[in-house]
Amino acid sequence: MSTIAYGTPRLRLTSRGRTVFSVLAAIPVIAIALLVGPNVLGAQATSTGGTGEFTYVSVAPGQSLWQLAAEVAPQADPREVVADILKLNNLSSADLQPGQELAIPAQYAG
């Protein structure tokens, strides 16, 4: 008499089973994305903001940003004032045009 050896049964998934398995596998990935996702963007809008009021100055012919910084904040380090003015006005360089209006940070306006 011969004996029939049965191997380990293979797992067979129906299309419904594959769908359920996929959904169950995706739940942790979606949960992690929802928890981490908002923090990946960096800056977040908040309801607490500044006043939005600045002092504006007009650039005189031949005036440099360094000279302007020394005039508006003689007590401060001109390098910091120049950097703050560049950042506030979204300028990529220190090149100025006569008549150009520049916003001065509130801590230097006096």
C-alpha positions as CSV (number, residue, x, y, z in Angstrom):
1,M,0.0,0.0,0.0
2,S,1.3,3.5,-0.8
3,T,0.7,6.5,1.3
4,I,0.0,9.8,-0.1
5,A,2.0,12.6,1.3
6,Y,0.3,15.9,1.6
7,G,2.5,18.9,1.6
8,T,1.9,22.2,3.3
9,P,-1.4,23.6,1.9
10,R,-0.9,26.6,-0.3
11,L,-2.7,29.8,0.6
12,R,-5.1,30.9,-2.1
13,L,-6.6,34.3,-2.0
14,T,-9.7,35.2,-3.9
15,S,-10.1,38.7,-5.4
16,R,-12.1,39.7,-2.3
17,G,-9.3,38.4,-0.1
18,R,-6.7,40.3,-2.0
19,T,-8.7,43.5,-1.6
20,V,-9.1,43.0,2.2
21,F,-5.4,42.1,2.6
22,S,-4.4,45.2,0.6
23,V,-6.7,47.5,2.7
24,L,-5.4,46.1,5.9
25,A,-1.8,46.5,4.8
26,A,-2.4,50.1,3.7
27,I,-4.0,51.3,7.0
28,P,-0.7,51.7,8.9
29,V,0.9,53.5,5.9
30,I,-2.0,55.9,5.7
31,A,-2.0,56.5,9.5
32,I,1.7,57.3,9.5
33,A,1.3,59.7,6.5
34,L,-1.5,61.5,8.3
35,L,0.6,61.9,11.4
36,V,3.8,62.9,9.8
37,G,2.5,64.7,6.7
38,P,1.6,68.1,8.1
39,N,5.0,68.4,9.9
40,V,6.9,67.7,6.7
41,L,5.9,71.0,5.1
42,G,7.7,73.1,7.6
43,A,6.0,76.5,8.0
44,Q,2.4,76.5,9.1
45,A,0.0,79.4,9.1
46,T,-1.1,80.5,12.5
47,S,-3.7,83.0,13.7
48,T,-1.1,85.0,15.7
49,G,0.6,87.3,13.3
50,G,2.5,90.6,13.2
51,T,0.8,94.0,12.8
52,G,1.9,94.2,9.2
53,E,3.0,97.8,9.6
54,F,6.5,98.9,8.5
55,T,8.3,102.1,8.0
56,Y,9.2,102.6,4.3
57,V,12.2,104.6,3.0
58,S,13.0,105.8,-0.5
59,V,16.4,105.0,-1.8
60,A,18.4,108.1,-2.8
61,P,20.5,108.2,-5.9
62,G,23.9,106.6,-5.3
63,Q,22.8,105.2,-1.9
64,S,23.9,101.7,-1.0
65,L,22.1,99.3,1.3
66,W,25.0,99.6,3.7
67,Q,24.6,103.4,4.0
68,L,20.9,103.0,4.4
69,A,21.4,100.5,7.2
70,A,23.8,102.8,9.0
71,E,21.2,105.7,8.7
72,V,18.2,103.8,9.9
73,A,20.0,101.9,12.7
74,P,23.2,103.6,13.7
75,Q,23.4,101.6,17.0
76,A,23.0,98.2,15.3
77,D,25.5,96.1,13.4
78,P,25.1,97.1,9.7
79,R,25.6,93.5,8.6
80,E,22.5,92.4,10.5
81,V,20.4,95.3,9.4
82,V,21.3,94.7,5.8
83,A,20.4,91.0,6.1
84,D,17.1,91.9,7.8
85,I,16.2,94.4,5.1
86,L,17.1,92.0,2.3
87,K,15.0,89.3,3.9
88,L,12.0,91.6,4.7
89,N,11.9,93.0,1.1
90,N,12.6,89.6,-0.5
91,L,15.7,90.9,-2.3
92,S,18.2,88.6,-3.8
93,S,21.0,91.2,-4.0
94,A,22.0,94.5,-2.4
95,D,21.6,96.3,-5.7
96,L,19.3,99.3,-5.2
97,Q,17.6,101.7,-7.7
98,P,17.0,105.4,-6.9
99,G,13.5,105.9,-5.7
100,Q,13.0,102.3,-4.7
101,E,10.8,101.9,-1.7
102,L,12.1,99.6,1.0
103,A,10.4,98.4,4.1
104,I,12.5,98.7,7.3
105,P,12.1,96.1,10.0
106,A,10.1,97.4,13.0
107,Q,13.0,96.9,15.5
108,Y,15.1,99.5,13.5
109,A,12.4,102.0,12.6
110,G,12.5,104.9,15.0
